[in-house]
Amino acid sequence: MAPVNQLEVILRYAYLHGFTSEQWVAPTKECLEAGDQETELCDLLLTSIFSFNRVSDPLLESYLTFATQTDLISAQTLISHLIPFGDLTASRHPYQWSFILKLLSTLLTTTFDADTIVSDLQQGQENPWVDILSGTFQMLSHIVAVGLYPDSYPNSPTTTQTTLVSAIPFQNNSQPNFDSQFSFTSQVSFNDPDATLDMDNTQRIDDDVDIDMKDIDTKPYITEHPSMILVENAALAAQIMMTLIEKKNTKRIFEVRNNQRRQAGMEVDHQPWVQCQAQLESQDNKCPIASKNPYIQKLVLLIQRLTDRDLERRMAVHMKYHELEDEGTARAMPSAGLMGLIYHMVQIRPSLDDDYIVEHLLKLQTIKGSFDASFYFELWLTALTGLREASLNTTCKGLPGDDEDVKNNKSCNSVVATNRLLWKSLVLVKLPFLLAKFQKKKQENGDQEKQNDENEMNSIESSLKELKALTGLLNACSPPACCSKFYAPDSMSSMLVERIVFEQDGDDLMELMDDEDYDTNLNTTTVTKSIRSVSKNDIFVNIVQVLERNGFIRPWAATELLKKKGGMEAESEKTAIQIIDQNIDQRFKSLSLNVTFSGLTELLHIGLISHIHLRKIVDFVLILLKEKAANQDFYALSKICDALCECPCSVDIILQLYAPYELIGPLEDICNHWCPTNDNILDIGEVESSASRGEDELEGVQLLYHKFGKIWNLTVSVVKRFKLYRDMDKVFVDKEGFAYNFFTRGPMIYGVDIHDEATEPFINSWMSALAGVDGLSDDLLCSSKPQDLLMVVPTIIQRFITFYSCNQITNVAFTGMISYFQKKFLDFTLSGIILILCEELLGGHSAIALTCLRQLIMSDISLPREISLHPVLGSLESLLEFKRQESAFLTKEEEEKNVELAKGMSELTQFITTNNRMDKLTEDHSMLHTETVTTNVTPNTLFEKAELMFKYIVKSGRSMFMNDVDADPNTLWDENNSSNQQVVSHYLDMCLFETVLEIGGGHWFISMIVDQVLEAGKSGGAVRAAELGSCLITTPMLYSVNTHNSCFNLLRCLLQDILPSVLNECAQKNMSFFQGQTLGVFTSDCLVLMHDRIDSVKKLGKWFFAALVIDRQNNNKKVKLEKEEDEDQMMEGTRFAEWDDETIKSAVWRGFVKGLMSNPIIEEVWPNAFI
């Protein structure tokens, strides 16, 4: 007879004769000695127990219990064979499971040790308990789910399941030598569904399990509530799972195994919590009794926490913040890291890409451990803080009591007004768009927080509800308009803006008829009143309206947020917005058919006044620009560029919202290839339009050159103002084209810098024409390409200066030649001319170059507003300093010449900085790029001011410590009282840090940050120092093809150079554990923020952690790894420092390592970082 059949015969015989466990074990052991049949015996007992349909059998249960106690069946074997029964029998055989769960709780409590399993895994050995425990959790979660959702699982008995086949002999007498009267099926008392149940066989065995089950109802409920046994089983299964997780440390087992798999490059085996969560997720028809059971409730919450990686990270991060926080700074809002990123979006040009910002925000939220609502609230608070600073004390009308005539004649400083406009655009246009992309990215990553109730506010709506309480901040962000420059700074005035600002709603027909460009059909009184009404809304109302228009918040939530407003008032605002929308749509149609300068200017001004419609208008302008460029509509492109040049603040906003290529890219083909051919014949409409713009003295080819100049001037202005020349690959596509080469090579002198015989005839023809009596002929202009002219103009100027210095041409001819380039059709060449004159000013022809500059700048013919005179001011200052130092070595005659030259330079400098005539290039126009560095930051104080700013942000947190500064921000920096001036002064100035990085270099920059971080660890503000320091290192501030100050190289300098030397020095000075912990948190933040930007960061981090001496127990293994790492580093031409014993034993080192380990993402990115 087969051994399996022998075991079955013994079990059948013992059962039918009522043998005790001891009596059954004796023959069973004899049978087992013939071969290893532990698994067969386990299967036989389990299938026998589950062969009963309604109730369990205490005799078989005693056999199974005794077998596990006498080691006939090991716990591993029993549990591994029990797991497959879970899905098939949990709902059909609840009474059997009642017994098995009690037995299981005893086995799991006594038969495995988590520390032993973890030790085996860390030594690279497999342990069978890992998979057994994983299956056990899934089996137990299924039992809990059966009790929670009984209607979702079948509960009728069945005998057709494959796992119960071996139990058929108990129900069908198929064995020889057995009479049918001994078969299990003959025992009617056990199988009759109507038979009276023996309650003793269904009672809980409290003595077999050490888990307290007092909270579960133990009254005889079987006949009244058959599903209650399912609830009892679910509660017991939940208690077992919680014991395994909370007391037996099984969570650590799965973490170590995944870590080992990650290190080996294998696919990470997800922990069982995900499968458990899938079974416990909310379904229909939940059992009310089970759902109220405290053990089941606690288990569901525990599994949710284990499967929510974001929640787990937040808990770890909150612990880190709790350890580092100090009163008044750690929790100060907005956080320094988020503040640095938001301020960067306004102050540093060009702006960061939207995708980069979203990724950075996701990392910041992970590092901070913030929930969505609180993170959104902090974003709004940061942006509004910047807007408040930009709006504080910036009115041009002065204080009450000032002279009324002075008030009426003043207007907003263009730099201050543009800065305020950019912050408002950030709050109302940029930030809502980023939040939409942020939420979409979180949904793609599966990190979106669940919204359970449609009647509850979502994360964005909740953040706005919190924001609404900050009435002081919101009121400070909504100053009243003081002049037309308040809305459209440094822009050509328009009748529409004047009517809105000064509330001139009376239709003066004669005045409107005199303005030929004024469209009375589009600029009705109703439209101007509607625009004015929207512009007067406070900032919070505008935020809610923008978000509602774009679908970010629901209508009922918007109504709730604005419920203080009356019904009629809210309705009138919606009507005003609809009127503006209709008016804008009409303007779109009109401009699509016929592009006009006045129409575009008014459209841009509407966007500047009503930020609710700003993105819609900007999108249309960019689409129109691309369409006209694709159709090679030269005249329409010229008008669009002219309108943008006359409203430079709109260019600031466009490049805040979009990448530079979106604006400059469509113009590249025109800049590269346009030439004045016979096909470019102006029609009558173009001639009339040009006459209305003051271009009536131009005609024919000269007018064509002038229109090309509008396109070129905009291109040059954008490239220089926004520093795009540092990386032209992001701006122009054609690397061989004229525009790309013009900006990458710079001005060149033919015959000196480059030799090109083919260009000489062209240069000579232009020089002859400029020096001749007849001047430039139309034939010469038609035969010339403006691109060639732009390349040779520096050569022409340089040669004329040389001829004049050698007395080969007269003064009249020389000044006449210079004046020719001031004509409107050639003024697009002036930017190149001014640059070559600055070079000559510092060269050997200073007096002649100064004469030319004075003629161009101080004459009655105004320069184009796109031209910046910063190079002129810099050259004049450099030359004055050189002449001052040279004066000690000059003769009397040379000294007199220098005095006269210095007098001319001083007059020119004074003219540039103080001239306020509206038709001239004033101080405001020359500072088109929004400056944020305050007035008293000089080369001598730059580094000191940068350290002070870092310290103030860390210490203050924009909290109670800064209250005394709110009245006058300048007192932070300037000794002189300048509160009566309009200046841009922010508490955090990213431009200042950008300048320090560029001048001081990366090594000094990082050393300054690390010193401040260590100081904060000692004196307070540790978290904010880590946040701001990591922001300054990981956020790009210098856009350049030369990457020596790139974020990666700054990180490399930190890890390879600064940290080893600083930690050694700190160890010698016995610095504290807390200072080291602050430095570690700062370093971990830098690594996490950079880890997925480029592959080199992961490699750099791997080498850094390999060089750390953290796990001395695995030192032999580490030596082998170090050899491999050294070879990789040598191939890269780099090497990490070795740490000495004195440093490793210091308190600051231990704190540094703890700070590194506090960020849970470190081990996810670098699995073997701390092993």
ChimeraX attribute file (.defattr): number of C-alpha atoms within 10 A of each C-alpha:
attribute: neighborCount
match mode: 1-to-1
recipient: residues
	/A:1	5
	/A:2	7
	/A:3	15
	/A:4	15
	/A:5	12
	/A:6	15
	/A:7	22
	/A:8	23
	/A:9	16
	/A:10	16
	/A:11	23
	/A:12	19
	/A:13	16
	/A:14	20
	/A:15	18
	/A:16	13
	/A:17	10
	/A:18	12
	/A:19	15
	/A:20	14
	/A:21	19
	/A:22	11
	/A:23	12
	/A:24	19
	/A:25	20
	/A:26	10
	/A:27	15
	/A:28	18
	/A:29	12
	/A:30	11
	/A:31	17
	/A:32	18
	/A:33	9
	/A:34	9
	/A:35	9
	/A:36	11
	/A:37	17
	/A:38	17
	/A:39	15
	/A:40	17
	/A:41	22
	/A:42	22
	/A:43	20
	/A:44	18
	/A:45	21
	/A:46	24
	/A:47	20
	/A:48	25
	/A:49	24
	/A:50	24
	/A:51	24
	/A:52	24
	/A:53	21
	/A:54	18
	/A:55	20
	/A:56	22
	/A:57	17
	/A:58	15
	/A:59	17
	/A:60	19
	/A:61	20
	/A:62	13
	/A:63	22
	/A:64	22
	/A:65	16
	/A:66	17
	/A:67	23
	/A:68	17
	/A:69	13
	/A:70	10
	/A:71	10
	/A:72	19
	/A:73	20
	/A:74	17
	/A:75	18
	/A:76	17
	/A:77	15
	/A:78	22
	/A:79	19
	/A:80	18
	/A:81	16
	/A:82	19
	/A:83	18
	/A:84	14
	/A:85	16
	/A:86	20
	/A:87	16
	/A:88	18
	/A:89	21
	/A:90	27
	/A:91	26
	/A:92	21
	/A:93	24
	/A:94	29
	/A:95	24
	/A:96	24
	/A:97	24
	/A:98	23
	/A:99	23
	/A:100	19
	/A:101	19
	/A:102	22
	/A:103	18
	/A:104	20
	/A:105	21
	/A:106	16
	/A:107	19
	/A:108	19
	/A:109	16
	/A:110	9
	/A:111	10
	/A:112	14
	/A:113	14
	/A:114	18
	/A:115	14
	/A:116	12
	/A:117	21
	/A:118	23
	/A:119	14
	/A:120	13
	/A:121	20
	/A:122	15
	/A:123	10
	/A:124	11
	/A:125	11
	/A:126	14
	/A:127	14
	/A:128	11
	/A:129	18
	/A:130	18
	/A:131	13
	/A:132	16
	/A:133	21
	/A:134	17
	/A:135	20
	/A:136	23
	/A:137	22
	/A:138	23
	/A:139	22
	/A:140	25
	/A:141	28
	/A:142	23
	/A:143	29
	/A:144	29
	/A:145	30
	/A:146	29
	/A:147	31
	/A:148	28
	/A:149	21
	/A:150	19
	/A:151	15
	/A:152	15
	/A:153	15
	/A:154	14
	/A:155	17
	/A:156	10
	/A:157	14
	/A:158	14
	/A:159	15
	/A:160	9
	/A:161	9
	/A:162	8
	/A:163	16
	/A:164	20
	/A:165	13
	/A:166	15
	/A:167	21
	/A:168	17
	/A:169	16
	/A:170	20
	/A:171	17
	/A:172	13
	/A:173	18
	/A:174	13
	/A:175	14
	/A:176	7
	/A:177	8
	/A:178	13
	/A:179	10
	/A:180	14
	/A:181	11
	/A:182	16
	/A:183	19
	/A:184	22
	/A:185	19
	/A:186	15
	/A:187	13
	/A:188	10
	/A:189	12
	/A:190	20
	/A:191	15
	/A:192	13
	/A:193	12
	/A:194	8
	/A:195	10
	/A:196	10
	/A:197	16
	/A:198	10
	/A:199	9
	/A:200	9
	/A:201	15
	/A:202	19
	/A:203	14
	/A:204	16
	/A:205	13
	/A:206	12
	/A:207	8
	/A:208	13
	/A:209	18
	/A:210	11
	/A:211	15
	/A:212	10
	/A:213	16
	/A:214	8
	/A:215	10
	/A:216	15
	/A:217	11
	/A:218	13
	/A:219	7
	/A:220	12
	/A:221	12
	/A:222	13
	/A:223	10
	/A:224	8
	/A:225	9
	/A:226	11
	/A:227	20
	/A:228	22
	/A:229	21
	/A:230	27
	/A:231	28
	/A:232	22
	/A:233	25
	/A:234	29
	/A:235	26
	/A:236	26
	/A:237	29
	/A:238	25
	/A:239	22
	/A:240	23
	/A:241	23
	/A:242	18
	/A:243	17
	/A:244	19
	/A:245	16
	/A:246	11
	/A:247	12
	/A:248	18
	/A:249	15
	/A:250	21
	/A:251	17
	/A:252	14
	/A:253	22
	/A:254	21
	/A:255	15
	/A:256	16
	/A:257	22
	/A:258	19
	/A:259	22
	/A:260	19
	/A:261	15
	/A:262	19
	/A:263	15
	/A:264	11
	/A:265	9
	/A:266	11
	/A:267	10
	/A:268	14
	/A:269	13
	/A:270	12
	/A:271	17
	/A:272	21
	/A:273	21
	/A:274	16
	/A:275	18
	/A:276	23
	/A:277	21
	/A:278	14
	/A:279	18
	/A:280	22
	/A:281	10
	/A:282	13
	/A:283	11
	/A:284	9
	/A:285	11
	/A:286	17
	/A:287	17
	/A:288	10
	/A:289	12
	/A:290	24
	/A:291	16
	/A:292	11
	/A:293	17
	/A:294	15
	/A:295	21
	/A:296	25
	/A:297	14
	/A:298	14
	/A:299	21
	/A:300	21
	/A:301	11
	/A:302	18
	/A:303	22
	/A:304	18
	/A:305	15
	/A:306	18
	/A:307	17
	/A:308	15
	/A:309	12
	/A:310	19
	/A:311	17
	/A:312	15
	/A:313	20
	/A:314	21
	/A:315	15
	/A:316	18
	/A:317	20
	/A:318	18
	/A:319	14
	/A:320	22
	/A:321	19
	/A:322	13
	/A:323	15
	/A:324	21
	/A:325	20
	/A:326	16
	/A:327	9
	/A:328	16
	/A:329	24
	/A:330	22
	/A:331	17
	/A:332	20
	/A:333	19
	/A:334	22
	/A:335	24
	/A:336	27
	/A:337	22
	/A:338	24
	/A:339	24
	/A:340	22
	/A:341	23
	/A:342	22
	/A:343	21
	/A:344	24
	/A:345	21
	/A:346	24
	/A:347	24
	/A:348	24
	/A:349	21
	/A:350	24
	/A:351	20
	/A:352	21
	/A:353	13
	/A:354	17
	/A:355	13
	/A:356	12
	/A:357	19
	/A:358	20
	/A:359	17
	/A:360	20
	/A:361	22
	/A:362	17
	/A:363	17
	/A:364	21
	/A:365	18
	/A:366	21
	/A:367	22
	/A:368	23
	/A:369	22
	/A:370	20
	/A:371	15
	/A:372	18
	/A:373	20
	/A:374	16
	/A:375	21
	/A:376	21
	/A:377	21
	/A:378	20
	/A:379	23
	/A:380	20
	/A:381	22
	/A:382	23
	/A:383	22
	/A:384	23
	/A:385	23
	/A:386	24
	/A:387	27
	/A:388	23
	/A:389	20
	/A:390	26
	/A:391	22
	/A:392	21
	/A:393	21
	/A:394	23
	/A:395	22
	/A:396	24
	/A:397	18
	/A:398	18
	/A:399	11
	/A:400	8
	/A:401	6
	/A:402	10
	/A:403	11
	/A:404	11
	/A:405	8
	/A:406	12
	/A:407	15
	/A:408	12
	/A:409	10
	/A:410	14
	/A:411	18
	/A:412	23
	/A:413	21
	/A:414	23
	/A:415	25
	/A:416	24
	/A:417	27
	/A:418	29
	/A:419	25
	/A:420	26
	/A:421	26
	/A:422	24
	/A:423	28
	/A:424	24
	/A:425	23
	/A:426	25
	/A:427	25
	/A:428	25
	/A:429	24
	/A:430	20
	/A:431	18
	/A:432	19
	/A:433	18
	/A:434	17
	/A:435	17
	/A:436	16
	/A:437	17
	/A:438	19
	/A:439	19
	/A:440	15
	/A:441	17
	/A:442	16
	/A:443	12
	/A:444	10
	/A:445	9
	/A:446	9
	/A:447	14
	/A:448	14
	/A:449	15
	/A:450	8
	/A:451	11
	/A:452	8
	/A:453	8
	/A:454	8
	/A:455	9
	/A:456	11
	/A:457	19
	/A:458	20
	/A:459	20
	/A:460	20
	/A:461	23
	/A:462	20
	/A:463	21
	/A:464	22
	/A:465	19
	/A:466	12
	/A:467	19
	/A:468	16
	/A:469	10
	/A:470	12
	/A:471	11
	/A:472	10
	/A:473	17
	/A:474	21
	/A:475	13
	/A:476	19
	/A:477	24
	/A:478	19
	/A:479	18
	/A:480	13
	/A:481	17
	/A:482	20
	/A:483	21
	/A:484	21
	/A:485	22
	/A:486	27
	/A:487	25
	/A:488	27
	/A:489	27
	/A:490	23
	/A:491	21
	/A:492	14
	/A:493	17
	/A:494	16
	/A:495	15
	/A:496	22
	/A:497	25
	/A:498	14
	/A:499	18
	/A:500	22
	/A:501	20
	/A:502	13
	/A:503	12
	/A:504	16
	/A:505	13
	/A:506	8
	/A:507	11
	/A:508	9
	/A:509	9
	/A:510	8
	/A:511	11
	/A:512	14
	/A:513	12
	/A:514	9
	/A:515	10
	/A:516	10
	/A:517	16
	/A:518	18
	/A:519	15
	/A:520	12
	/A:521	10
	/A:522	16
	/A:523	15
	/A:524	15
	/A:525	17
	/A:526	14
	/A:527	21
	/A:528	23
	/A:529	19
	/A:530	22
	/A:531	22
	/A:532	20
	/A:533	16
	/A:534	20
	/A:535	23
	/A:536	16
	/A:537	15
	/A:538	16
	/A:539	22
	/A:540	23
	/A:541	17
	/A:542	19
	/A:543	20
	/A:544	21
	/A:545	21
	/A:546	19
	/A:547	22
	/A:548	17
	/A:549	13
	/A:550	12
	/A:551	11
	/A:552	18
	/A:553	21
	/A:554	17
	/A:555	15
	/A:556	12
	/A:557	20
	/A:558	18
	/A:559	15
	/A:560	14
	/A:561	18
	/A:562	18
	/A:563	11
	/A:564	9
	/A:565	13
	/A:566	10
	/A:567	11
	/A:568	9
	/A:569	10
	/A:570	15
	/A:571	12
	/A:572	14
	/A:573	16
	/A:574	15
	/A:575	13
	/A:576	21
	/A:577	21
	/A:578	13
	/A:579	18
	/A:580	23
	/A:581	16
	/A:582	14
	/A:583	17
	/A:584	19
	/A:585	13
	/A:586	14
	/A:587	17
	/A:588	20
	/A:589	10
	/A:590	13
	/A:591	19
	/A:592	14
	/A:593	9
	/A:594	11
	/A:595	19
	/A:596	19
	/A:597	24
	/A:598	17
	/A:599	20
	/A:600	21
	/A:601	23
	/A:602	21
	/A:603	21
	/A:604	21
	/A:605	23
	/A:606	24
	/A:607	21
	/A:608	25
	/A:609	22
	/A:610	21
	/A:611	22
	/A:612	25
	/A:613	20
	/A:614	23
	/A:615	19
	/A:616	14
	/A:617	22
	/A:618	20
	/A:619	14
	/A:620	15
	/A:621	21
	/A:622	17
	/A:623	15
	/A:624	19
	/A:625	23
	/A:626	19
	/A:627	16
	/A:628	21
	/A:629	19
	/A:630	12
	/A:631	8
	/A:632	16
	/A:633	13
	/A:634	18
	/A:635	19
	/A:636	22
	/A:637	25
	/A:638	25
	/A:639	22
	/A:640	23
	/A:641	25
	/A:642	20
	/A:643	24
	/A:644	22
	/A:645	24
	/A:646	20
	/A:647	20
	/A:648	25
	/A:649	27
	/A:650	26
	/A:651	19
	/A:652	23
	/A:653	23
	/A:654	21
	/A:655	19
	/A:656	24
	/A:657	23
	/A:658	19
	/A:659	18
	/A:660	21
	/A:661	18
	/A:662	16
	/A:663	23
	/A:664	20
	/A:665	18
	/A:666	21
	/A:667	27
	/A:668	23
	/A:669	18
	/A:670	18
	/A:671	21
	/A:672	16
	/A:673	13
	/A:674	14
	/A:675	20
	/A:676	19
	/A:677	14
	/A:678	8
	/A:679	7
	/A:680	13
	/A:681	12
	/A:682	14
	/A:683	8
	/A:684	9
	/A:685	9
	/A:686	15
	/A:687	16
	/A:688	12
	/A:689	16
	/A:690	19
	/A:691	14
	/A:692	13
	/A:693	10
	/A:694	9
	/A:695	16
	/A:696	13
	/A:697	10
	/A:698	18
	/A:699	16
	/A:700	14
	/A:701	22
	/A:702	21
	/A:703	20
	/A:704	23
	/A:705	23
	/A:706	21
	/A:707	24
	/A:708	25
	/A:709	23
	/A:710	25
	/A:711	26
	/A:712	22
	/A:713	24
	/A:714	26
	/A:715	21
	/A:716	20
	/A:717	20
	/A:718	23
	/A:719	19
	/A:720	16
	/A:721	19
	/A:722	18
	/A:723	18
	/A:724	21
	/A:725	22
	/A:726	17
	/A:727	15
	/A:728	20
	/A:729	15
	/A:730	13
	/A:731	20
	/A:732	21
	/A:733	15
	/A:734	14
	/A:735	12
	/A:736	10
	/A:737	15
	/A:738	19
	/A:739	25
	/A:740	20
	/A:741	14
	/A:742	15
	/A:743	17
	/A:744	15
	/A:745	8
	/A:746	11
	/A:747	19
	/A:748	16
	/A:749	18
	/A:750	21
	/A:751	11
	/A:752	8
	/A:753	9
	/A:754	9
	/A:755	11
	/A:756	8
	/A:757	10
	/A:758	8
	/A:759	13
	/A:760	13
	/A:761	10
	/A:762	16
	/A:763	17
	/A:764	12
	/A:765	12
	/A:766	20
	/A:767	20
	/A:768	13
	/A:769	15
	/A:770	22
	/A:771	20
	/A:772	13
	/A:773	10
	/A:774	9
	/A:775	15
	/A:776	18
	/A:777	12
	/A:778	12
	/A:779	9
	/A:780	14
	/A:781	19
	/A:782	18
	/A:783	12
	/A:784	16
	/A:785	16
	/A:786	24
	/A:787	17
	/A:788	13
	/A:789	17
	/A:790	20
	/A:791	20
	/A:792	23
	/A:793	24
	/A:794	23
	/A:795	22
	/A:796	21
	/A:797	24
	/A:798	21
	/A:799	15
	/A:800	20
	/A:801	21
	/A:802	15
	/A:803	14
	/A:804	16
	/A:805	14
	/A:806	9
	/A:807	10
	/A:808	11
	/A:809	15
	/A:810	13
	/A:811	11
	/A:812	10
	/A:813	16
	/A:814	18
	/A:815	15
	/A:816	16
	/A:817	20
	/A:818	19
	/A:819	16
	/A:820	16
	/A:821	18
	/A:822	21
	/A:823	16
	/A:824	22
	/A:825	22
	/A:826	18
	/A:827	20
	/A:828	29
	/A:829	21
	/A:830	20
	/A:831	19
	/A:832	19
	/A:833	24
	/A:834	23
	/A:835	18
	/A:836	20
	/A:837	25
	/A:838	20
	/A:839	17
	/A:840	20
	/A:841	23
	/A:842	18
	/A:843	11
	/A:844	10
	/A:845	16
	/A:846	18
	/A:847	20
	/A:848	17
	/A:849	23
	/A:850	22
	/A:851	16
	/A:852	22
	/A:853	21
	/A:854	17
	/A:855	16
	/A:856	21
	/A:857	19
	/A:858	18
	/A:859	13
	/A:860	10
	/A:861	15
	/A:862	16
	/A:863	22
	/A:864	21
	/A:865	19
	/A:866	24
	/A:867	23
	/A:868	22
	/A:869	21
	/A:870	12
	/A:871	13
	/A:872	21
	/A:873	18
	/A:874	13
	/A:875	20
	/A:876	22
	/A:877	15
	/A:878	14
	/A:879	19
	/A:880	19
	/A:881	12
	/A:882	12
	/A:883	17
	/A:884	13
	/A:885	10
	/A:886	12
	/A:887	15
	/A:888	9
	/A:889	9
	/A:890	12
	/A:891	10
	/A:892	10
	/A:893	9
	/A:894	12
	/A:895	16
	/A:896	13
	/A:897	13
	/A:898	19
	/A:899	15
	/A:900	13
	/A:901	18
	/A:902	19
	/A:903	13
	/A:904	16
	/A:905	23
	/A:906	15
	/A:907	12
	/A:908	19
	/A:909	18
	/A:910	12
	/A:911	17
	/A:912	21
	/A:913	15
	/A:914	11
	/A:915	15
	/A:916	13
	/A:917	8
	/A:918	9
	/A:919	12
	/A:920	19
	/A:921	25
	/A:922	18
	/A:923	19
	/A:924	19
	/A:925	21
	/A:926	17
	/A:927	16
	/A:928	22
	/A:929	23
	/A:930	24
	/A:931	20
	/A:932	22
	/A:933	21
	/A:934	18
	/A:935	15
	/A:936	15
	/A:937	16
	/A:938	11
	/A:939	10
	/A:940	9
	/A:941	10
	/A:942	19
	/A:943	22
	/A:944	12
	/A:945	19
	/A:946	23
	/A:947	17
	/A:948	15
	/A:949	20
	/A:950	23
	/A:951	19
	/A:952	17
	/A:953	22
	/A:954	28
	/A:955	23
	/A:956	18
	/A:957	22
	/A:958	21
	/A:959	15
	/A:960	11
	/A:961	13
	/A:962	16
	/A:963	10
	/A:964	10
	/A:965	12
	/A:966	13
	/A:967	12
	/A:968	15
	/A:969	22
	/A:970	22
	/A:971	16
	/A:972	16
	/A:973	17
	/A:974	13
	/A:975	9
	/A:976	10
	/A:977	10
	/A:978	14
	/A:979	14
	/A:980	12
	/A:981	13
	/A:982	19
	/A:983	23
	/A:984	26
	/A:985	22
	/A:986	20
	/A:987	22
	/A:988	23
	/A:989	21
	/A:990	25
	/A:991	20
	/A:992	21
	/A:993	23
	/A:994	20
	/A:995	17
	/A:996	21
	/A:997	21
	/A:998	14
	/A:999	14
	/A:1000	14
	/A:1001	14
	/A:1002	22
	/A:1003	16
	/A:1004	15
	/A:1005	23
	/A:1006	22
	/A:1007	17
	/A:1008	16
	/A:1009	22
	/A:1010	23
	/A:1011	14
	/A:1012	23
	/A:1013	32
	/A:1014	25
	/A:1015	18
	/A:1016	23
	/A:1017	26
	/A:1018	17
	/A:1019	12
	/A:1020	21
	/A:1021	29
	/A:1022	31
	/A:1023	31
	/A:1024	32
	/A:1025	32
	/A:1026	29
	/A:1027	25
	/A:1028	23
	/A:1029	26
	/A:1030	26
	/A:1031	24
	/A:1032	24
	/A:1033	24
	/A:1034	22
	/A:1035	21
	/A:1036	19
	/A:1037	25
	/A:1038	21
	/A:1039	17
	/A:1040	16
	/A:1041	12
	/A:1042	10
	/A:1043	12
	/A:1044	13
	/A:1045	22
	/A:1046	20
	/A:1047	21
	/A:1048	20
	/A:1049	16
	/A:1050	21
	/A:1051	25
	/A:1052	19
	/A:1053	17
	/A:1054	20
	/A:1055	20
	/A:1056	18
	/A:1057	16
	/A:1058	17
	/A:1059	19
	/A:1060	17
	/A:1061	12
	/A:1062	15
	/A:1063	21
	/A:1064	19
	/A:1065	13
	/A:1066	20
	/A:1067	19
	/A:1068	13
	/A:1069	11
	/A:1070	13
	/A:1071	19
	/A:1072	19
	/A:1073	21
	/A:1074	24
	/A:1075	25
	/A:1076	29
	/A:1077	29
	/A:1078	33
	/A:1079	34
	/A:1080	27
	/A:1081	30
	/A:1082	28
	/A:1083	22
	/A:1084	25
	/A:1085	28
	/A:1086	23
	/A:1087	23
	/A:1088	24
	/A:1089	22
	/A:1090	24
	/A:1091	20
	/A:1092	13
	/A:1093	16
	/A:1094	10
	/A:1095	10
	/A:1096	14
	/A:1097	19
	/A:1098	18
	/A:1099	15
	/A:1100	21
	/A:1101	22
	/A:1102	17
	/A:1103	21
	/A:1104	18
	/A:1105	17
	/A:1106	21
	/A:1107	19
	/A:1108	17
	/A:1109	17
	/A:1110	16
	/A:1111	11
	/A:1112	10
	/A:1113	9
	/A:1114	11
	/A:1115	13
	/A:1116	9
	/A:1117	10
	/A:1118	16
	/A:1119	12
	/A:1120	10
	/A:1121	12
	/A:1122	14
	/A:1123	11
	/A:1124	10
	/A:1125	20
	/A:1126	17
	/A:1127	12
	/A:1128	15
	/A:1129	16
	/A:1130	10
	/A:1131	10
	/A:1132	9
	/A:1133	8
	/A:1134	12
	/A:1135	17
	/A:1136	20
	/A:1137	14
	/A:1138	10
	/A:1139	15
	/A:1140	10
	/A:1141	9
	/A:1142	11
	/A:1143	19
	/A:1144	18
	/A:1145	11
	/A:1146	21
	/A:1147	19
	/A:1148	28
	/A:1149	26
	/A:1150	20
	/A:1151	21
	/A:1152	24
	/A:1153	22
	/A:1154	20
	/A:1155	26
	/A:1156	25
	/A:1157	19
	/A:1158	23
	/A:1159	23
	/A:1160	19
	/A:1161	19
	/A:1162	20
	/A:1163	17
	/A:1164	12
	/A:1165	17
	/A:1166	18
	/A:1167	18
	/A:1168	16
	/A:1169	22
	/A:1170	16
	/A:1171	17
